[in-house]
Amino acid sequence: MTGKNIVVETKGLYAGYLPGVNILNDCNIVVEQGELIGIIGPNGAGKSTLLKAIFGLVNVREGSITLNGEDITGLKANKLVSKGVAFVPQTNNVFPSLTIEENLEMGVFQMPKRFQERFDFVTSVFPELGKRRAQRAGSLSGGERQMVAMGRALMVDPKVLLLDEPSAGLSPVRQDEAFLHVRSVNEAGVTVIMVEQNARRCLQICDRAYVLDQGKDAYTGTGRELLADPKMVELYLGNLAEQK
């Protein structure tokens, strides 16, 4: 870490869906302004639960979550959006019967006067959305839908974007496009926390990453450091080093 402003921090986080069953067990992460943070680890490690806990969608039983130093633990999603946090779920993340433009309009339904300003910004990041604004989202490929979902999240002018497996279900070519889109969002000034199963590609583009194991942060480091760590690869990523 570089000593920049801390945007998101979780301390001693315990959270879960069912009474008495914790998915997160003393999870601690620190995210600085402008960073692209990857969250990787085995299936069932609590990666998506961490994002949902930050976004107020899972009960936090112990610990705290802060946003720019303010305690947001347990705050509901609509309040978090107004504070500059946006969330893109893995599935069902667009309105298929609406056009691309209408999907983006849904991102600012609480502040319609900002539509044109935000639309201009989003289409500067994703020019394809502007060119195809009248196309229905249901006719798009999986990778294109992810772009629409990210674009809609950007409409609220977020300071932090939470992405849950943006490459899930996509072909290798579309996965590469999805990661380029994530990097474009980050380069536009948005701090990004991304959960991702494609660990190698995630580590290649992220500034830092956390490896979760059984709901706890087991490893952390820069993407390059983790890719080069044989022990981390052996324990958590299997044949990662051999993947293309």
DOVEX-864057 format. One line per 4 residues: for each residue x, y, z of N, C-alpha, C. Coordinates in Angstrom, 3 decimals. Example, Ala and Ser with C-alpha at 12.3 -4.5 7.8 and 13.67 -1.06 7.14 Angstrom:
# DOVEX-864057
13.190:-5.690:7.800:12.300:-4.500:7.800:13.200:-3.300:7.800  12.850:-2.250:7.080:13.670:-1.060:7.140:12.900:0.030:7.870
END
This chain:
# DOVEX-864057
0.836:-1.197:0.000:0.000:0.000:0.000:0.874:1.252:0.000  0.292:2.349:-0.436:1.094:3.538:-0.692:0.870:4.672:0.291  -0.081:4.505:1.223:-0.358:5.580:2.150:-1.373:6.579:1.647  -2.031:6.283:0.537:-3.105:7.146:0.041:-4.295:7.059:0.997
-5.336:7.806:0.689:-6.541:7.763:1.504:-7.177:6.378:1.456  -7.547:5.867:2.639:-8.249:4.591:2.702:-9.721:4.839:2.400  -10.231:4.150:1.395:-11.621:4.331:0.983:-12.521:3.318:1.688  -12.153:2.040:1.617:-12.932:0.972:2.252:-12.024:0.160:3.161
-12.522:-0.145:4.359:-11.775:-1.017:5.269:-12.755:-1.894:6.032  -12.463:-3.183:6.058:-13.228:-4.094:6.912:-12.303:-4.582:8.021  -12.833:-4.624:9.233:-12.045:-5.071:10.387:-12.809:-6.159:11.123  -12.161:-7.325:11.267:-12.730:-8.410:12.057:-14.140:-8.786:11.639
-14.366:-8.886:10.337:-15.728:-9.064:9.829:-16.197:-10.515:9.939  -17.322:-10.698:10.607:-18.019:-11.983:10.664:-19.415:-11.766:10.073  -19.789:-12.568:9.089:-21.085:-12.364:8.433:-21.559:-13.669:7.821  -22.870:-13.794:7.648:-23.437:-14.996:7.039:-24.909:-14.818:6.757
-25.497:-15.844:6.148:-26.888:-15.793:5.713:-27.828:-16.461:6.718  -27.360:-17.552:7.337:-28.194:-18.324:8.252:-27.772:-18.059:9.695  -28.720:-18.087:10.632:-28.385:-17.878:12.046:-27.320:-18.866:12.527  -26.298:-18.350:13.141:-25.264:-19.196:13.719:-24.254:-19.752:12.734
-24.390:-19.432:11.447:-23.453:-19.948:10.436:-22.754:-18.767:9.773  -21.471:-18.618:10.056:-20.714:-17.523:9.471:-19.998:-17.970:8.198  -20.083:-17.148:7.165:-19.324:-17.375:5.934:-18.011:-16.601:5.999  -18.084:-15.384:6.526:-16.875:-14.598:6.765:-16.457:-14.772:8.215
-15.168:-15.017:8.419:-14.647:-15.273:9.759:-13.396:-14.432:9.995  -13.577:-13.256:10.590:-12.470:-12.350:10.878:-11.776:-11.906:9.585  -12.562:-11.336:8.694:-12.052:-10.897:7.396:-11.640:-9.432:7.464  -10.408:-9.159:7.016:-9.853:-7.805:7.082:-9.280:-7.417:5.719
-9.792:-6.338:5.140:-9.208:-5.812:3.908:-9.114:-4.294:4.008  -8.159:-3.739:3.291:-7.969:-2.284:3.208:-7.861:-1.918:1.735  -8.648:-0.934:1.312:-8.662:-0.507:-0.084:-8.390:0.987:-0.143  -7.351:1.357:-0.872:-6.984:2.762:-0.976:-7.601:3.405:-2.213
-7.693:4.712:-2.178:-8.294:5.466:-3.266:-7.595:5.169:-4.590  -8.403:4.855:-5.620:-7.878:4.620:-6.955:-7.373:3.224:-7.219  -7.392:2.361:-6.208:-6.882:1.001:-6.410:-7.891:0.109:-7.137  -7.350:-0.899:-7.815:-8.127:-2.020:-8.335:-7.723:-3.234:-7.516
-8.641:-3.676:-6.670:-8.361:-4.763:-5.725:-9.057:-6.039:-6.192  -8.311:-7.133:-6.252:-8.875:-8.429:-6.593:-9.144:-9.240:-5.333  -10.262:-9.959:-5.335:-10.587:-10.891:-4.254:-10.690:-12.275:-4.888  -9.751:-13.163:-4.552:-9.720:-14.493:-5.147:-9.675:-15.551:-4.037
-9.765:-16.826:-4.438:-9.721:-17.900:-3.464:-10.594:-19.054:-3.895  -10.600:-20.148:-3.132:-11.367:-21.335:-3.488:-12.866:-21.058:-3.487  -13.619:-21.942:-4.147:-15.078:-21.864:-4.081:-15.528:-21.964:-2.626  -16.509:-21.160:-2.260:-17.040:-21.211:-0.901:-16.206:-20.481:0.124
-15.209:-19.720:-0.343:-14.318:-19.027:0.597:-14.935:-17.761:1.178  -16.044:-17.307:0.583:-16.694:-16.101:1.098:-16.464:-14.858:0.270  -15.987:-15.029:-0.957:-15.631:-13.871:-1.792:-16.854:-12.995:-2.089  -17.894:-13.612:-2.656:-19.097:-12.840:-2.984:-19.787:-12.338:-1.721
-19.715:-13.130:-0.645:-20.311:-12.707:0.629:-19.653:-11.436:1.140  -18.355:-11.299:0.905:-17.653:-10.089:1.325:-18.227:-8.863:0.612  -18.412:-8.962:-0.703:-18.990:-7.836:-1.436:-20.389:-7.517:-0.935  -21.187:-8.557:-0.716:-22.563:-8.341:-0.270:-22.608:-7.762:1.141
-21.635:-8.124:1.967:-21.571:-7.540:3.311:-21.252:-6.054:3.225  -20.316:-5.696:2.352:-19.975:-4.280:2.180:-21.191:-3.512:1.685  -22.000:-4.141:0.819:-23.137:-3.462:0.198:-24.438:-3.629:0.994  -24.334:-4.133:2.199:-25.498:-4.195:3.076:-26.498:-5.271:2.738
-26.068:-6.321:2.026:-26.982:-7.382:1.603:-26.862:-8.646:2.442  -25.932:-8.649:3.392:-25.718:-9.793:4.274:-25.591:-9.272:5.702  -26.104:-10.027:6.646:-26.017:-9.630:8.050:-24.573:-9.689:8.549  -24.092:-8.556:9.046:-22.769:-8.506:9.669:-22.955:-8.727:11.166
-22.331:-9.774:11.708:-22.531:-10.142:13.114:-21.475:-9.544:14.035  -20.289:-9.419:13.505:-19.213:-8.789:14.279:-18.328:-8.024:13.314  -17.587:-7.064:13.870:-16.644:-6.312:13.064:-17.262:-5.060:12.476  -16.481:-4.379:11.633:-16.929:-3.096:11.099:-16.513:-2.933:9.641
-17.275:-2.079:8.947:-16.958:-1.677:7.576:-16.977:-0.160:7.558  -15.902:0.447:7.050:-15.872:1.908:6.964:-15.694:2.338:5.511  -16.292:3.483:5.181:-16.170:4.111:3.868:-15.652:5.518:4.102  -14.444:5.775:3.631:-13.798:7.073:3.883:-13.848:7.445:5.363
-13.616:6.445:6.217:-13.561:6.662:7.654:-14.897:6.643:8.370  -16.001:6.599:7.613:-17.344:6.585:8.209:-17.822:5.139:8.358  -18.361:4.806:9.507:-18.874:3.457:9.746:-20.153:3.247:8.935  -20.113:2.269:8.006:-21.283:1.973:7.172:-21.791:0.555:7.440
-21.343:-0.053:8.525:-21.707:-1.437:8.825:-23.230:-1.594:8.862  -23.752:-2.481:8.029:-25.180:-2.771:8.036:-26.048:-1.747:7.343  -25.443:-0.708:6.771:-26.229:0.299:6.066:-26.870:-0.316:4.827  -28.106:0.056:4.509:-28.829:-0.517:3.389:-28.271:-0.010:2.062
-28.543:-0.795:1.006:-27.955:-0.536:-0.304:-28.290:0.855:-0.826  -29.547:1.299:-0.682:-29.916:2.608:-1.232:-29.137:3.740:-0.564  -28.852:3.598:0.718:-28.052:4.604:1.424:-26.604:4.576:0.936  -26.106:3.367:0.656:-24.727:3.234:0.197:-24.555:3.834:-1.195
-25.554:3.656:-2.055:-25.484:4.250:-3.390:-25.358:5.765:-3.287  -26.119:6.365:-2.382:-26.066:7.824:-2.224:-24.722:8.284:-1.665  -23.985:7.353:-1.045:-22.659:7.671:-0.512:-21.538:7.349:-1.502  -21.929:6.833:-2.684:-20.924:6.617:-3.722:-20.445:5.190:-3.880
-21.252:4.215:-3.449:-20.893:2.803:-3.616:-21.859:2.174:-4.618  -21.332:1.467:-5.613:-22.164:0.785:-6.606:-21.787:-0.692:-6.644  -22.756:-1.535:-6.970:-22.563:-2.992:-6.946:-23.098:-3.586:-8.243  -22.289:-4.419:-8.901:-22.721:-5.146:-10.097:-22.728:-6.631:-9.766
-23.918:-7.236:-9.610:-23.987:-8.663:-9.294:-23.550:-9.518:-10.473  -23.314:-10.790:-10.194:-22.825:-11.701:-11.231:-23.891:-11.994:-12.278  -25.146:-12.156:-11.853:-26.215:-12.522:-12.784:-27.380:-11.538:-12.667  -28.265:-11.604:-13.670:-29.453:-10.742:-13.677:-29.088:-9.285:-13.437
-28.076:-8.810:-14.156:-27.557:-7.474:-13.890:-27.934:-6.437:-14.949  -28.820:-6.814:-15.902:-29.379:-5.836:-16.838:-30.881:-6.071:-16.954  -31.576:-5.081:-17.514:-33.001:-5.221:-17.810:-33.114:-5.592:-19.289  -33.326:-6.881:-19.597:-33.237:-7.334:-20.998:-34.256:-6.712:-21.935
-35.426:-6.322:-21.418:-36.460:-5.762:-22.300:-36.244:-4.286:-22.600  -35.298:-3.658:-21.898:-35.017:-2.239:-22.099:-33.826:-2.054:-23.035  -33.764:-0.898:-23.677:-32.614:-0.590:-24.514:-31.400:-0.284:-23.640  -30.252:-0.198:-24.280:-29.038:0.186:-23.552:-29.228:1.544:-22.885
-29.766:2.496:-23.630:-29.979:3.828:-23.059:-30.936:3.785:-21.873  -32.004:3.006:-21.992:-32.970:2.906:-20.894:-32.356:2.230:-19.674  -31.478:1.236:-19.903:-30.767:0.618:-18.784:-29.915:1.657:-18.061  -29.250:2.507:-18.826:-28.416:3.530:-18.211:-29.277:4.558:-17.475
-30.452:4.854:-18.034:-31.377:5.770:-17.353:-31.773:5.237:-15.977  -31.920:3.907:-15.886:-32.286:3.303:-14.607:-31.222:3.561:-13.546  -29.986:3.768:-13.987:-28.915:4.041:-13.037:-29.053:5.386:-12.341  -29.793:6.327:-12.970:-29.930:7.662:-12.378:-31.400:8.021:-12.157
-32.229:7.003:-11.915:-33.661:7.293:-11.778:-33.952:8.204:-10.589  -33.045:8.248:-9.606:-33.239:9.138:-8.460:-32.745:10.556:-8.730  -31.993:10.731:-9.804:-31.460:12.065:-10.139:-31.456:12.244:-11.660  -32.649:12.261:-12.279:-32.763:12.278:-13.743:-32.099:13.475:-14.413
-31.960:14.585:-13.698:-31.347:15.768:-14.304:-29.880:15.550:-14.648  -29.265:14.523:-14.036:-27.844:14.242:-14.301:-27.650:13.245:-15.436  -28.757:12.819:-16.063:-28.636:11.750:-17.062:-27.641:12.102:-18.154  -27.810:13.246:-18.799:-26.955:13.551:-19.953:-25.497:13.659:-19.569
-25.240:14.304:-18.443:-23.858:14.432:-17.959:-23.229:13.064:-17.720  -23.947:12.193:-17.021:-23.409:10.871:-16.719:-23.367:9.986:-17.962  -24.374:10.124:-18.836:-24.375:9.346:-20.085:-23.143:9.693:-20.916  -22.818:10.976:-20.991:-21.636:11.396:-21.750:-20.366:10.797:-21.147
-20.303:10.757:-19.805:-19.121:10.176:-19.153:-19.032:8.673:-19.435  -20.141:7.967:-19.236:-20.131:6.511:-19.405:-19.787:6.122:-20.842  -20.316:6.850:-21.802:-20.022:6.516:-23.199:-18.617:6.964:-23.608  -17.988:7.828:-22.799:-16.567:8.116:-23.046:-15.698:6.949:-22.585
-16.165:6.239:-21.542:-15.456:5.044:-21.067:-15.779:3.848:-21.958  -17.058:3.724:-22.336:-17.535:2.627:-23.186:-18.223:3.206:-24.422  -17.448:3.629:-25.436:-18.050:4.253:-26.626:-19.091:3.378:-27.313  -18.928:2.076:-27.226:-19.865:1.155:-27.896:-21.288:1.331:-27.370
-21.428:1.684:-26.108:-22.765:1.864:-25.534:-23.484:3.054:-26.175  -22.730:4.072:-26.512:-23.326:5.228:-27.162:-23.752:4.913:-28.584  -22.910:4.163:-29.287:-23.217:3.824:-30.672:-24.455:2.926:-30.779  -24.677:2.103:-29.740:-25.758:1.107:-29.800:-26.848:1.395:-28.774
-27.022:2.647:-28.441:-27.906:3.048:-27.348:-29.348:2.577:-27.527  -29.795:2.377:-28.779:-31.189:1.989:-29.027:-31.387:0.470:-29.061  -30.306:-0.296:-28.914:-30.409:-1.763:-28.975:-30.897:-2.313:-27.642  -31.767:-3.320:-27.712:-32.287:-3.926:-26.488:-31.198:-4.772:-25.817
-31.118:-4.680:-24.499:-30.072:-5.389:-23.757:-30.221:-6.900:-23.893  -31.464:-7.372:-24.073:-31.680:-8.813:-24.199:-31.048:-9.423:-25.428  -30.702:-8.598:-26.422:-30.095:-9.111:-27.654:-28.574:-9.101:-27.607  -28.015:-8.680:-26.480:-26.565:-8.564:-26.355:-25.926:-9.861:-25.896
-24.645:-10.017:-26.201:-23.875:-11.153:-25.690:-23.627:-10.967:-24.197  -23.149:-12.037:-23.555:-22.860:-11.957:-22.126:-21.852:-10.874:-21.792  -20.792:-10.755:-22.611:-19.777:-9.737:-22.368:-20.320:-8.337:-22.548  -21.202:-8.168:-23.551:-21.802:-6.859:-23.785:-22.750:-6.481:-22.645
-23.459:-7.472:-22.114:-24.339:-7.200:-20.970:-23.527:-6.743:-19.762  -22.366:-7.356:-19.569:-21.508:-6.924:-18.466:-21.103:-5.469:-18.635  -20.832:-5.080:-19.874:-20.465:-3.688:-20.136:-21.628:-2.756:-19.798  -22.857:-3.160:-20.164:-24.037:-2.358:-19.830:-24.204:-2.269:-18.315
-24.013:-3.407:-17.625:-24.167:-3.417:-16.168:-23.150:-2.504:-15.502  -21.908:-2.540:-15.978:-20.888:-1.647:-15.426:-21.220:-0.195:-15.752  -21.700:0.029:-16.986:-22.078:1.380:-17.379:-23.191:1.930:-16.516  -24.201:1.094:-16.236:-25.302:1.558:-15.395:-24.809:1.890:-13.993
-23.899:1.073:-13.462:-23.331:1.352:-12.138:-22.565:2.670:-12.141  -21.890:2.982:-13.242:-21.130:4.233:-13.330:-22.035:5.452:-13.418  -23.292:5.249:-13.813:-24.210:6.381:-13.940:-24.424:7.107:-12.610  -24.252:6.404:-11.495:-24.484:7.046:-10.191:-23.241:7.781:-9.688
-22.218:7.869:-10.553:-20.976:8.563:-10.191:-20.350:7.975:-8.928  -20.093:6.646:-8.949:-19.591:6.009:-7.730:-18.135:6.333:-7.452  -17.805:6.291:-6.179:-16.406:6.383:-5.774:-15.806:4.985:-5.664  -16.679:4.000:-5.376:-16.259:2.606:-5.233:-17.209:1.726:-6.037
-16.656:0.827:-6.850:-17.461:-0.119:-7.621:-17.143:-1.528:-7.163  -18.174:-2.262:-6.757:-18.042:-3.656:-6.338:-18.475:-4.548:-7.493  -17.585:-5.398:-7.987:-17.874:-6.265:-9.130:-17.812:-7.724:-8.706  -18.902:-8.460:-8.937:-18.950:-9.874:-8.565:-18.778:-10.743:-9.805
-17.564:-11.245:-9.990:-17.211:-12.164:-11.076:-17.635:-11.660:-12.454  -17.042:-10.572:-12.923:-17.431:-10.008:-14.219:-17.156:-10.914:-15.410  -16.270:-11.913:-15.263:-15.962:-12.785:-16.403:-16.738:-14.096:-16.376  -17.604:-14.302:-15.382:-18.295:-15.591:-15.225:-19.145:-15.922:-16.453
-18.980:-17.141:-16.964:-19.794:-17.618:-18.067:-19.417:-17.094:-19.431  -18.338:-16.326:-19.518:-17.944:-15.747:-20.794:-16.884:-16.598:-21.475  -16.835:-16.522:-22.811:-15.779:-17.183:-23.568:-14.451:-16.502:-23.251  -13.326:-17.165:-23.547:-12.016:-16.548:-23.255:-11.853:-15.161:-23.877
-12.322:-14.986:-25.118:-12.198:-13.677:-25.767:-13.035:-12.638:-25.026  -14.276:-13.017:-24.673:-15.151:-12.086:-23.960:-14.633:-11.816:-22.552  -13.970:-12.810:-21.951:-13.364:-12.583:-20.636:-12.301:-11.499:-20.727  -11.465:-11.582:-21.750:-10.426:-10.558:-21.929:-11.056:-9.178:-22.072
-12.168:-9.108:-22.834:-12.853:-7.829:-23.010:-13.384:-7.308:-21.670  -13.943:-8.226:-20.873:-14.497:-7.833:-19.572:-13.407:-7.243:-18.680  -12.223:-7.871:-18.678:-11.138:-7.357:-17.843:-10.632:-6.006:-18.357  -10.618:-5.827:-19.667:-10.251:-4.520:-20.217:-11.256:-3.456:-19.790
-12.545:-3.822:-19.751:-13.575:-2.885:-19.315:-13.364:-2.501:-17.845  -13.022:-3.502:-17.029:-12.774:-3.219:-15.607:-11.614:-2.243:-15.462  -10.556:-2.480:-16.208:-9.402:-1.590:-16.144:-9.766:-0.185:-16.614  -10.619:-0.088:-17.645:-11.053:1.225:-18.137:-11.810:1.987:-17.061
-12.679:1.284:-16.337:-13.435:1.908:-15.248:-12.479:2.427:-14.181  -11.507:1.609:-13.820:-10.538:2.010:-12.806:-9.717:3.206:-13.265  -9.307:3.205:-14.527:-8.504:4.310:-15.056:-9.312:5.600:-15.150  -10.648:5.461:-15.141:-11.513:6.649:-15.158:-11.643:7.273:-13.771
-10.951:6.682:-12.780:-10.918:7.279:-11.448:-11.754:6.592:-10.400  -12.308:5.420:-10.732:-13.174:4.702:-9.793:-12.369:3.617:-9.081  -12.443:3.597:-7.766:-11.839:2.513:-6.983:-12.677:1.256:-7.196  -12.029:0.124:-7.485:-12.742:-1.109:-7.832:-12.331:-2.239:-6.894
-13.339:-2.965:-6.383:-13.114:-4.207:-5.639:-13.791:-5.302:-6.447  -13.003:-6.240:-6.959:-13.505:-7.244:-7.896:-13.299:-8.657:-7.368  -14.394:-9.391:-7.227:-14.329:-10.823:-6.944:-14.214:-11.547:-8.278  -13.287:-12.506:-8.369:-13.080:-13.147:-9.666:-12.560:-14.576:-9.503
-13.170:-15.505:-10.282:-12.719:-16.896:-10.279:-11.502:-17.096:-11.171  -11.395:-16.294:-12.246:-10.244:-16.398:-13.140:-9.063:-15.696:-12.470  -8.431:-16.426:-11.559:-7.433:-15.821:-10.678:-6.252:-15.249:-11.446  -5.794:-15.965:-12.458:-4.604:-15.497:-13.181:-4.847:-14.138:-13.825
-5.952:-13.995:-14.547:-6.239:-12.725:-15.215:-6.497:-11.617:-14.194  -7.147:-11.980:-13.110:-7.394:-11.005:-12.055:-6.078:-10.465:-11.509  -5.155:-11.366:-11.207:-3.863:-10.945:-10.657:-3.040:-10.157:-11.663  -3.255:-10.421:-12.954:-2.505:-9.695:-13.978:-2.916:-8.231:-14.073
-4.187:-7.923:-13.734:-4.642:-6.532:-13.920:-4.809:-5.758:-12.614  -4.880:-6.453:-11.479:-5.167:-5.735:-10.242:-3.896:-5.138:-9.628  -4.097:-4.097:-8.838:-2.967:-3.503:-8.112:-2.545:-4.409:-6.958  -3.541:-4.807:-6.164:-3.305:-5.739:-5.068:-4.446:-6.739:-5.037
-4.232:-7.832:-4.312:-5.288:-8.845:-4.188:-5.273:-9.437:-2.794  -6.442:-9.935:-2.410:-6.591:-10.702:-1.179:-7.056:-12.099:-1.558  -6.408:-13.106:-0.954:-6.855:-14.490:-1.114:-7.662:-14.853:0.121  -8.935:-15.179:-0.076:-9.770:-15.606:1.044:-9.741:-17.123:1.163
-9.720:-17.595:2.379:-9.804:-19.027:2.661:-10.660:-19.196:3.911  -11.784:-19.913:3.743:-12.727:-20.149:4.845:-13.147:-18.834:5.507  -13.384:-17.841:4.660:-13.919:-16.582:5.152:-12.921:-15.638:5.783  -11.643:-15.951:5.654:-10.603:-15.119:6.280:-9.572:-14.736:5.234
-9.013:-13.531:5.367:-7.953:-13.114:4.454:-6.681:-13.889:4.775  -6.321:-14.812:3.879:-5.194:-15.698:4.140:-3.885:-15.162:3.561  -3.984:-14.465:2.450:-2.808:-13.924:1.768:-3.168:-12.554:1.224  -2.173:-11.682:1.107:-2.372:-10.440:0.383:-1.042:-10.008:-0.214
-1.121:-9.225:-1.260:0.073:-8.732:-1.928:-0.309:-8.136:-3.264  0.688:-7.624:-3.977:0.394:-7.133:-5.321:0.070:-8.319:-6.213  -0.601:-8.043:-7.318:-0.912:-9.126:-8.251:0.344:-9.856:-8.686  1.380:-9.099:-8.976:2.635:-9.694:-9.449:3.277:-10.563:-8.364
3.245:-10.087:-7.129:3.826:-10.869:-6.027:3.112:-12.204:-5.851  1.789:-12.171:-5.895:1.028:-13.403:-5.681:1.204:-14.379:-6.839  1.287:-13.866:-8.058:1.516:-14.742:-9.210:2.868:-15.441:-9.120  3.833:-14.784:-8.492:5.196:-15.323:-8.429:5.455:-16.138:-7.172
4.450:-16.281:-6.303:4.633:-16.977:-5.027:4.240:-18.445:-5.176  5.221:-19.353:-5.242:4.903:-20.769:-5.475:4.004:-21.368:-4.399  4.193:-20.955:-3.154:3.386:-21.517:-2.069:1.927:-21.109:-2.226  1.699:-19.843:-2.547:0.337:-19.379:-2.727:-0.323:-20.088:-3.904
0.425:-20.262:-4.984:-0.108:-20.951:-6.158:-0.473:-22.386:-5.815  0.423:-23.067:-5.101:0.190:-24.476:-4.762:-1.009:-24.648:-3.841  -1.127:-23.775:-2.843:-2.179:-23.939:-1.843:-3.554:-23.530:-2.344  -3.601:-22.465:-3.141:-4.903:-21.872:-3.440:-5.301:-21.864:-4.907
-4.327:-21.977:-5.796:-4.653:-21.772:-7.204:-4.333:-22.974:-8.090  -3.952:-24.091:-7.486:-3.758:-25.313:-8.261:-2.765:-25.109:-9.379  -3.221:-25.401:-10.604:-2.315:-25.304:-11.756:-2.347:-23.930:-12.390  -2.558:-22.914:-11.570:-2.617:-21.526:-12.081:-1.435:-21.199:-12.968
-0.243:-21.591:-12.531:0.956:-21.200:-13.271:0.987:-21.797:-14.665  0.231:-22.889:-14.890:0.244:-23.539:-16.191:-0.871:-23.039:-17.088  -1.810:-22.264:-16.539:-2.924:-21.798:-17.346:-2.461:-20.742:-18.329  -3.129:-20.688:-19.460:-2.798:-19.710:-20.491:-3.819:-18.591:-20.461
END
